[in-house]
Amino acid sequence: MAVDWGHWLHLVFVQNGPVSSDELYLMAELATLEIADAACERVSKDVLSSTGTSISVQIVEDDDVCRVEIDGQLASGTGVRSVGLEYLTVDVADAVQEHLMEQLWRPWPECTRHRRGVHPEMAAGSAIWICQAGKHSVSRIGELTKP
């Protein structure tokens, strides 16, 4: 089961009882950082398998906000805060996709059937690449193959 905010908040309350907003913010940041490496690794694996290029992707703290860093540069956007691996993987994939499209000047990744860019989304509890043109799943994020 993919952990979402509702599930996570329930667990926090069961384990800790009522907490302040400052405590909750810190707990959420720590939860994001605990799963960051796994989410970043899945997206990096897709970049390598589909382009042959290795990139460094990590989540770093920047002014108390978790941000995606790609090859030493902060990705655009306001940051990421997901407490579940699948949701965080979608957030990281979205940031990396935007970064790569700016670098490559073409869609990444691409649906081989429709020759259109695919998009990271949650479906059935998993982080997947979805082809909007054909309304179908291309692969789970982290399992993309070379076109």
C-alpha positions in Angstrom: 0.0 0.0 0.0 1.3 3.4 -0.9 1.7 5.7 2.1 -0.2 8.9 1.7 -0.6 11.9 4.0 -3.8 10.6 5.6 -2.2 7.3 6.5 1.0 8.9 7.7 -0.8 11.5 9.9 -2.8 8.7 11.4 0.4 6.8 12.3 1.9 10.0 13.8 -1.1 10.5 16.0 -1.3 6.8 17.1 2.5 6.8 17.9 2.9 10.3 19.4 -0.5 11.6 20.3 -1.2 15.3 19.6 1.9 17.2 18.3 2.5 20.9 17.5 2.6 22.1 13.9 6.4 22.6 14.3 6.9 19.0 15.4 4.7 17.8 12.6 6.7 19.8 10.0 10.0 18.3 11.3 8.6 14.8 11.3 7.4 15.2 7.8 10.8 16.5 6.7 12.5 13.6 8.3 10.0 11.1 6.7 10.8 12.6 3.3 14.6 12.4 3.9 14.3 8.8 5.0 12.9 7.6 1.7 14.7 10.1 -0.5 17.6 7.9 -1.6 15.2 5.1 -2.8 13.0 7.6 -4.8 16.1 9.3 -6.4 17.6 6.0 -7.3 14.5 4.8 -9.2 14.4 8.0 -11.3 18.2 7.9 -11.9 17.9 4.3 -13.1 15.3 5.4 -15.6 17.5 8.2 -17.0 20.4 5.8 -17.4 18.4 3.0 -19.0 16.6 5.3 -21.4 19.4 7.7 -22.3 22.6 6.0 -21.5 23.5 9.0 -19.3 24.2 8.8 -15.6 23.0 11.7 -13.5 23.2 12.4 -9.8 19.8 13.0 -8.1 19.4 13.6 -4.5 17.1 15.4 -2.1 18.8 18.1 0.0 17.6 20.6 2.6 17.5 24.2 1.4 16.3 26.8 3.9 14.2 24.1 5.7 12.7 22.8 2.5 13.5 19.5 0.9 14.5 20.2 -2.7 15.6 17.9 -5.6 19.2 18.4 -6.7 20.3 17.2 -10.1 24.0 17.1 -10.9 24.7 19.7 -8.2 21.9 22.1 -9.3 18.7 22.7 -7.5 15.7 21.8 -9.6 13.1 24.5 -10.2 10.0 24.5 -8.0 9.2 25.1 -4.4 10.4 21.7 -3.1 9.1 18.3 -2.3 7.4 16.9 0.7 6.0 13.5 0.4 5.9 10.9 3.2 5.4 7.9 1.0 8.0 6.4 -1.4 5.6 6.2 -4.4 4.4 9.8 -4.0 7.9 11.1 -3.5 9.1 9.1 -6.6 6.5 10.9 -8.7 7.7 14.3 -7.3 11.3 13.5 -8.0 10.5 12.2 -11.5 8.6 15.4 -12.3 11.6 17.5 -11.2 14.1 15.4 -13.2 11.8 15.4 -16.2 11.6 19.1 -16.3 15.4 19.4 -15.9 16.1 17.0 -18.6 13.6 18.5 -21.1 15.4 21.8 -20.6 18.8 20.2 -21.2 17.7 18.0 -24.1 15.2 20.3 -25.8 12.9 17.3 -26.3 10.5 15.2 -24.2 11.9 12.7 -21.8 10.9 10.0 -21.4 9.0 9.1 -24.4 6.3 6.6 -25.3 7.8 4.5 -28.1 4.3 3.7 -29.4 3.1 7.3 -29.7 6.4 9.2 -29.9 5.1 11.6 -27.2 6.4 12.5 -23.8 5.1 10.5 -20.8 4.3 11.9 -17.4 4.9 10.7 -13.8 1.7 9.9 -12.0 0.3 7.7 -9.2 -1.9 4.9 -10.4 -3.1 1.9 -8.4 -0.7 2.8 -5.6 2.4 2.9 -7.8 4.5 5.6 -9.3 4.3 5.1 -13.1 5.0 6.8 -16.4 1.7 7.5 -18.2 1.3 8.2 -21.9 -1.4 10.8 -22.2 -1.7 10.3 -25.9 -2.7 6.7 -25.6 -4.0 6.8 -22.0 -1.8 3.9 -21.0 0.9 3.0 -18.5 4.4 2.8 -20.1 6.2 1.4 -17.0 6.7 1.8 -13.3 9.1 4.5 -12.4 12.4 2.8 -12.0 11.7 0.1 -14.6 11.9 2.1 -17.8 13.8 0.3 -20.6 15.8 1.6 -23.5 13.6 2.6 -26.5 
